[in-house]
Amino acid sequence: MATPDRPAPPPEPAPAAEDDPRLADAFLRWVRAPENRLTVLGAAACTALFALLFQESLRHFYRAWTTDDNYSHGFLVPLLSLYFAAQVYRREGAPASPEGRSGVWLGGLLLGGALLAHLVTVPLPIDFLGDLALLAALVGCFTIVAGPAALRRYWFPFSFLIFMVPLPIALYSRIASPLQLMASRVASGFMNATGVPVLCEGNRMTLPGGVQMFVAEACSGMRQLTGFLALAAAVAYLSRRPGWYRAVVVLSALPIALFANTTRVVATGYVMHYLDPRYAEGAYHTLEGVLLMGMGLLLLNSVCMLMDLFCAGDDAPGPSPTTPPTEAVATGRPILAATEGWPSRRVAGALSLSASATEELS
């Protein structure tokens, strides 16, 4: 006797692909996987050994970031590097397993050179050399584990860490002293041209009434230069534009920082002459620096908008594999790969993480 045909059960749905891969989620899955327990323990032991070996460099970082206002932004740099690495993972996915032994050779060379440099700092306590050795060792360990292809993919997050390294005092002074002199001379010349007689003697400016104004090393513009270079490098990396566009963005950080700092000195002189010298000190002086930092961001934004005119006819790059087709933007303006649709004319506002972060970089 024939049995009636029964409908076939519906096929089991295939597991949905991860549309928005995140580096933090992938790391947590790797840590929680039972088969990776020994690997996780080994990685934790190696991390502890790494921290123990470079403890002096880590202490130097903490001491410089907490006591020197020129490097108070150092706490933000590793977090931003992790953000850039997460964006690379989100855009390109997990790197393939290394093939061959090229990663071992290259990573071993970097790690060996870093250890030799670290040994040199034992009899010769050169903090700058020890800090660079720490970064080189970090890159070497990553290359050994992930391979050269992964290093080429994540080169910018590692390179960005250079902004957290304090410069040697001698090198910092050789850069800051000419900037002090230039800011004093340009500011005094501008004020003389606008009807405020100023006598400039080195870094000291004498205003009418015998009011003394001294351009200290903290006002040399090194903080603005470091902050704008870091910001311009981030904008250039995230911008989907040709190489010349990115180079102009990075190079524009130097004149913008110098112009913003000179404008700050001029504004301070006007405040001391027309208002009261008390308004050029303390919180007022800090507020002035924050406002001129914002002006510098507007100038950087204007540079991007100006270069958009030359790139208006360029074809926008295609969407990344992780970007849905409906979100693809076919405009001539630069699109930041990490933000999916931010045009460059909004880069300044988008990348200014918070008012406190901006103040740290000022």
C-alpha positions as CSV (number, residue, x, y, z in Angstrom):
1,M,0.0,0.0,0.0
2,A,1.5,3.3,-1.1
3,T,2.0,5.8,1.6
4,P,1.2,9.5,0.9
5,D,4.2,11.7,0.1
6,R,5.2,13.7,3.1
7,P,6.6,17.1,2.5
8,A,10.3,17.2,2.9
9,P,11.4,19.1,6.1
10,P,12.7,22.6,5.3
11,P,16.5,22.8,5.1
12,E,18.3,24.1,8.1
13,P,19.2,27.7,7.6
14,A,22.9,28.3,7.1
15,P,24.6,30.3,9.8
16,A,24.5,33.9,8.9
17,A,27.7,35.5,7.9
18,E,29.1,38.1,10.2
19,D,28.2,41.4,8.5
20,D,30.0,43.6,10.9
21,P,33.1,41.8,12.3
22,R,34.6,43.4,15.3
23,L,38.1,42.9,16.6
24,A,37.0,42.8,20.3
25,D,34.4,40.1,19.6
26,A,36.9,38.0,17.7
27,F,39.4,38.3,20.5
28,L,36.8,37.3,23.1
29,R,35.8,34.3,21.0
30,W,39.4,33.2,20.7
31,V,40.0,33.5,24.4
32,R,36.9,31.6,25.4
33,A,37.4,28.7,22.9
34,P,38.3,25.6,24.9
35,E,40.9,24.4,22.4
36,N,42.8,27.7,22.9
37,R,43.3,27.5,26.6
38,L,47.0,26.5,26.5
39,T,47.6,29.2,23.8
40,V,45.9,31.8,25.9
41,L,47.9,30.9,29.0
42,G,51.1,31.0,26.9
43,A,50.1,34.4,25.5
44,A,49.4,35.8,29.0
45,A,52.7,34.5,30.2
46,C,54.5,36.1,27.3
47,T,52.7,39.4,27.9
48,A,53.7,39.4,31.5
49,L,57.3,38.6,30.6
50,F,57.2,41.4,28.0
51,A,55.9,43.9,30.6
52,L,58.6,42.7,33.1
53,L,61.4,43.1,30.6
54,F,60.3,46.6,29.5
55,Q,59.1,47.8,32.8
56,E,61.5,50.8,32.8
57,S,60.1,52.0,29.5
58,L,56.5,51.6,30.7
59,R,57.3,53.6,33.8
60,H,58.9,56.2,31.7
61,F,55.8,56.5,29.6
62,Y,53.6,56.8,32.7
63,R,55.9,59.4,34.3
64,A,56.1,61.5,31.1
65,W,52.3,61.4,30.4
66,T,51.4,62.3,34.0
67,T,54.0,65.0,34.7
68,D,54.8,66.6,31.4
69,D,52.0,68.6,29.7
70,N,53.7,68.2,26.4
71,Y,52.9,64.5,26.4
72,S,49.7,64.4,28.4
73,H,48.0,63.1,25.2
74,G,50.0,59.9,25.5
75,F,47.2,58.0,27.1
76,L,45.0,58.6,24.0
77,V,47.5,57.2,21.5
78,P,47.3,53.5,22.3
79,L,43.5,53.7,22.4
80,L,43.5,55.4,19.0
81,S,45.8,52.7,17.7
82,L,43.5,50.0,18.9
83,Y,40.6,51.9,17.1
84,F,42.5,52.0,13.8
85,A,43.4,48.2,14.2
86,A,39.7,47.5,14.8
87,Q,38.7,49.4,11.7
88,V,41.3,47.4,9.6
89,Y,39.8,44.2,11.0
90,R,36.3,45.4,10.3
91,R,37.2,46.3,6.7
92,E,39.4,43.4,5.7
93,G,38.6,40.7,8.2
94,A,41.0,38.4,10.0
95,P,44.5,38.0,8.4
96,A,45.3,34.7,6.8
97,S,47.6,32.3,8.6
98,P,51.3,33.0,7.9
99,E,52.9,30.8,5.3
100,G,56.5,29.8,5.4
101,R,59.1,31.1,7.9
102,S,59.5,34.7,6.6
103,G,57.5,36.0,9.5
104,V,59.7,34.2,12.0
105,W,62.9,35.6,10.3
106,L,61.6,39.2,10.1
107,G,60.0,39.2,13.5
108,G,63.0,37.5,15.1
109,L,65.3,40.2,13.5
110,L,63.1,43.0,14.9
111,L,62.8,41.3,18.3
112,G,66.5,40.6,18.5
113,G,67.4,44.2,17.6
114,A,65.0,45.5,20.2
115,L,66.5,43.3,22.9
116,L,70.0,44.4,22.0
117,A,68.9,48.1,22.2
118,H,67.3,47.3,25.5
119,L,70.5,45.8,26.8
120,V,72.3,49.0,25.8
121,T,70.0,51.0,28.1
122,V,71.1,49.0,31.1
123,P,74.5,50.7,31.5
124,L,73.4,53.8,29.6
125,P,69.9,54.8,30.7
126,I,68.6,56.4,27.5
127,D,64.9,56.5,27.9
128,F,64.2,57.4,24.2
129,L,66.2,54.3,23.0
130,G,64.4,52.1,25.5
131,D,61.0,53.4,24.3
132,L,61.8,52.7,20.6
133,A,63.1,49.2,21.6
134,L,59.7,48.5,23.2
135,L,57.8,49.5,20.0
136,A,60.2,47.4,17.9
137,A,59.8,44.4,20.2
138,L,56.0,44.8,20.0
139,V,56.2,44.8,16.2
140,G,58.5,41.9,16.1
141,C,56.3,39.7,18.3
142,F,53.3,40.5,16.1
143,T,55.2,39.6,13.0
144,I,56.3,36.3,14.4
145,V,52.7,35.4,15.3
146,A,50.8,36.9,12.4
147,G,53.3,37.1,9.6
148,P,54.6,39.9,7.3
149,A,51.2,40.1,5.4
150,A,49.4,41.0,8.6
151,L,52.2,43.5,9.4
152,R,51.6,45.2,6.1
153,R,47.9,45.3,6.8
154,Y,48.3,46.8,10.4
155,W,51.3,49.0,9.7
156,F,49.5,52.3,10.6
157,P,48.2,51.3,14.0
158,F,51.8,50.4,15.0
159,S,53.3,53.5,13.4
160,F,50.8,55.7,15.1
161,L,52.3,54.6,18.5
162,I,55.3,56.8,17.8
163,F,53.3,59.8,18.9
164,M,53.3,58.6,22.4
165,V,57.1,58.5,22.7
166,P,58.6,61.5,24.6
167,L,61.4,63.1,22.7
168,P,64.8,63.5,24.4
169,I,65.2,66.8,26.2
170,A,68.1,68.0,24.0
171,L,66.2,67.2,20.8
172,Y,63.0,68.8,22.1
173,S,64.9,72.0,23.0
174,R,66.6,72.2,19.6
175,I,63.2,72.1,18.0
176,A,61.4,74.3,20.5
177,S,63.9,77.1,20.7
178,P,63.7,78.2,17.0
179,L,59.9,78.0,17.2
180,Q,60.0,80.3,20.2
181,L,62.1,82.9,18.4
182,M,60.0,82.7,15.3
183,A,56.7,83.1,17.2
184,S,58.1,86.1,19.1
185,R,59.4,87.8,16.0
186,V,56.4,87.2,13.8
187,A,54.0,88.2,16.6
188,S,55.9,91.4,17.4
189,G,56.2,92.3,13.7
190,F,52.4,91.9,13.3
191,M,51.6,93.9,16.4
192,N,53.9,96.7,15.3
193,A,52.2,96.7,11.9
194,T,48.8,97.0,13.5
195,G,49.7,100.0,15.7
196,V,50.9,98.4,18.9
197,P,54.6,99.2,19.4
198,V,56.4,96.1,20.7
199,L,60.1,95.7,21.4
200,C,61.2,92.1,20.8
201,E,64.4,90.9,22.5
202,G,64.8,87.2,21.9
203,N,61.7,85.6,23.5
204,R,60.8,88.6,25.5
205,M,58.3,91.2,24.2
206,T,57.9,94.6,25.8
207,L,54.5,96.2,25.3
208,P,53.6,99.8,25.9
209,G,53.6,100.8,29.6
210,G,56.5,98.4,30.3
211,V,54.3,95.3,30.2
212,Q,56.6,92.3,29.8
213,M,55.5,89.3,27.8
214,F,57.7,86.2,27.6
215,V,57.1,83.4,25.1
216,A,58.0,80.4,27.1
217,E,59.0,77.0,25.8
218,A,55.5,75.7,26.6
219,C,54.2,78.4,24.1
220,S,56.7,77.4,21.3
221,G,54.0,75.4,19.4
222,M,55.4,71.9,20.0
223,R,52.1,70.8,21.6
224,Q,50.1,72.1,18.6
225,L,52.6,70.5,16.2
226,T,52.4,67.1,17.8
227,G,48.6,67.2,18.0
228,F,48.0,68.4,14.5
229,L,50.5,65.9,13.1
230,A,48.7,63.0,14.8
231,L,45.3,64.3,13.7
232,A,46.5,64.9,10.1
233,A,48.1,61.4,10.0
234,A,44.8,59.9,11.1
235,V,42.8,61.8,8.6
236,A,45.2,60.9,5.8
237,Y,45.0,57.2,6.7
238,L,41.3,57.1,6.9
239,S,40.6,59.1,3.8
240,R,40.0,57.1,0.6
241,R,42.0,59.4,-1.6
242,P,45.2,59.3,-3.7
243,G,48.6,59.4,-2.2
244,W,49.3,63.1,-3.0
245,Y,46.1,64.1,-1.2
246,R,47.2,62.3,1.9
247,A,50.7,63.7,1.7
248,V,49.3,67.3,1.5
249,V,47.0,66.7,4.5
250,V,50.0,65.5,6.6
251,L,52.3,68.3,5.4
252,S,49.7,70.9,6.0
253,A,49.8,70.2,9.8
254,L,53.1,72.0,10.1
255,P,52.1,75.5,8.8
256,I,48.7,75.2,10.5
257,A,50.2,74.5,13.9
258,L,52.7,77.3,13.5
259,F,50.0,79.7,12.4
260,A,47.7,78.8,15.3
261,N,50.5,79.2,17.8
262,T,51.6,82.6,16.4
263,T,48.0,83.7,16.4
264,R,47.8,82.7,20.1
265,V,50.8,84.8,20.9
266,V,49.4,87.8,19.1
267,A,46.0,87.4,20.8
268,T,47.8,87.2,24.2
269,G,49.6,90.4,23.4
270,Y,46.4,92.2,22.4
271,V,44.7,91.0,25.6
272,M,47.6,92.2,27.8
273,H,47.6,95.6,26.0
274,Y,44.0,96.4,25.5
275,L,42.4,94.6,28.4
276,D,44.4,93.4,31.4
277,P,47.4,91.2,31.8
278,R,45.5,89.1,34.3
279,Y,43.3,87.8,31.4
280,A,46.4,86.3,29.7
281,E,47.1,83.9,32.6
282,G,45.7,80.8,34.1
283,A,42.4,79.5,32.9
284,Y,42.0,82.3,30.4
285,H,45.2,81.4,28.7
286,T,44.2,77.7,28.6
287,L,40.8,78.7,27.1
288,E,42.6,80.8,24.5
289,G,44.7,77.7,23.5
290,V,41.6,75.5,23.2
291,L,39.8,78.1,21.0
292,L,42.9,78.4,18.7
293,M,43.1,74.6,18.6
294,G,39.6,74.7,17.2
295,M,40.7,77.3,14.7
296,G,43.4,75.0,13.6
297,L,40.9,72.2,13.1
298,L,38.9,74.5,10.9
299,L,42.0,75.3,8.8
300,L,42.7,71.6,8.4
301,N,39.1,71.1,7.4
302,S,39.4,74.0,4.9
303,V,42.5,72.3,3.3
304,C,40.5,69.2,2.8
305,M,37.6,71.1,1.2
306,L,40.0,73.0,-1.1
307,M,41.6,69.7,-2.3
308,D,38.1,68.3,-2.8
309,L,37.9,70.8,-5.7
310,F,40.8,69.1,-7.4
311,C,39.4,65.6,-6.7
312,A,35.8,66.4,-7.7
313,G,36.2,64.4,-10.9
314,D,37.8,61.4,-9.4
315,D,35.7,58.3,-9.1
316,A,35.0,57.4,-5.5
317,P,36.4,54.0,-4.5
318,G,34.0,51.1,-4.4
319,P,32.4,50.0,-1.1
320,S,34.4,47.7,1.1
321,P,33.2,44.1,1.4
322,T,31.7,44.9,4.8
323,T,29.7,47.9,3.6
324,P,26.1,47.1,2.4
325,P,25.5,48.2,-1.2
326,T,22.8,50.7,-0.1
327,E,25.4,52.6,1.9
328,A,27.8,53.1,-0.9
329,V,28.3,56.7,-1.6
330,A,29.1,57.7,-5.1
331,T,30.3,61.2,-4.6
332,G,33.5,63.0,-5.5
333,R,34.2,63.9,-1.9
334,P,36.7,61.9,0.2
335,I,35.1,59.1,2.2
336,L,36.7,57.9,5.4
337,A,37.0,54.1,5.3
338,A,36.4,53.8,9.1
339,T,33.3,55.9,9.2
340,E,31.3,54.9,6.2
341,G,30.1,58.1,4.7
342,W,31.8,60.9,6.6
343,P,33.0,63.4,4.0
344,S,36.3,65.1,4.6
345,R,34.7,68.4,5.3
346,R,33.4,66.9,8.5
347,V,36.6,65.2,9.5
348,A,37.6,67.9,12.0
349,G,34.4,67.6,14.0
350,A,34.2,63.8,13.8
351,L,37.7,63.1,14.9
352,S,37.7,65.6,17.8
353,L,36.8,62.9,20.3
354,S,35.8,65.3,23.1
355,A,36.6,68.7,24.5
356,S,38.9,67.1,27.0
357,A,40.8,65.2,24.3
358,T,41.2,68.5,22.3
359,E,42.5,70.2,25.4
360,E,45.1,67.4,25.9
361,L,46.4,68.0,22.4
362,S,46.5,71.8,22.8
